[in-house]
Amino acid sequence: MPWMIGGLFGGLVLALITIFKKDLAMYTAPLYALAEGLFLGGISAMYNHHYNGIVFQAASLTFATMAVMLIAYSTGIIRATERFKSGVCAAPGGICLVYFISIMMNMFGAQMPMIHSAGPMGILFSLFVVVIAALNLVLDFDFIERGAERGAPKSLEWYGAFGLLVTLVWLYLEILRLLSKLNRR
């Protein structure tokens, strides 16, 4: 548990540093990956304790989703148009707001109805979040491709890798939550 909490807060600090000082990404991105590894290892062990085999399923689905989105992006099935970018960028903000309200309600002893349940609404909400996380992969691929085309500096290559890693961590956690809801049914 201490390693998991240390990884969570260490990853948060390193992510904030990376976001605000992109030129340090060469140093902070690998450290972020280590911190998130500690966090994900701990949380994965907790989920696997309750639902045996769920971690392998979540990891497999995460990498399969990434592969499908990469193929869809590279073949042009999904394009990162300006309209697509604005829609996909707005959705995580809304999701963040819902999670923030849920956390605030929990602090005062109330629960956000349905989104954390294993009922149909909770599962649909989790599916929606997984889809949004998967679509964010397209934004990451587009950022990396555009940076390569424009000859971006090395620090932005690391920043692109950092962004991709953040999205994969988010996707994995949301798939883990979805699978746990499905297992609770």
C-alpha angles and dihedrals in degrees: 000000000000090000091050094049091044090051091049096051094036089052091049093051092046092047091053091048090049093048094051098036105039092172089066093057091102088067104028099045095064090045089049089052091053093048092048089048089059092047096045092045091055097044091044090053090052093050092044090052090058099035112027112219096013094116094058090048093049094047092047092049091047094054092041090052091049091050093049092048091048091051091046090049097044093048092048096245087125118033126192097230121170090256091050091048094051092048095047092045092052096050098064088051090057092045090050090052092051091049091047092051089047091052091048091049090050090053088059095044098260129116130221102242119249105341094094095040127099089235125109094273093050092049092046090050091051091048090051091051092048090052091050091048090050091050089052087064087068089057090051092049090048092049091051094045094048091047091052092048092051096044094245117193120268092256090064090052087059090044090053091050089049091052091049091050092050090052093047091050090050092047092049093050092048092048088049090052092047093050091048090053090050090049092051092058 
